[in-house]
Amino acid sequence: MAVDSVPYPTLYMDRDNMIAYSGYVLGIAQMLYLYGAMDHKIRCGFDWNQNDRLDDENWLDIGHFEIVL
């Protein structure tokens, strides 16, 4: 399952704003996972391989979030 989400109002191409928003979403998701409120982790389209590096991706879909099974 996946969803595309952006803060309103925003310019999707404002990379810094989108990365900050994505970090917020991922932080809340990690907190919910650690508290046991979520069973799965979430992956974002700016770090597909989940190595916490933003400079090694070929395709950025910053507002894309998906469940990691």
URCOR-V666748 format. One line per field, one symbol per residue. phi: phi as a letter, one per 40 degrees, with the letter a starting at -180 (. if undefined). burial: 1 if it has 24 or more other C-alpha atoms within 12 Angstrom, else 0. Layout:
phi->???
burial->???
This chain:
phi->.aababcbcabdccdccccccccccccccccccccgcbcbcbbbccadcfbgbcbbccbbbdccbaccc
burial->000011000000000001101110110010000000000011111111000000000000111111000
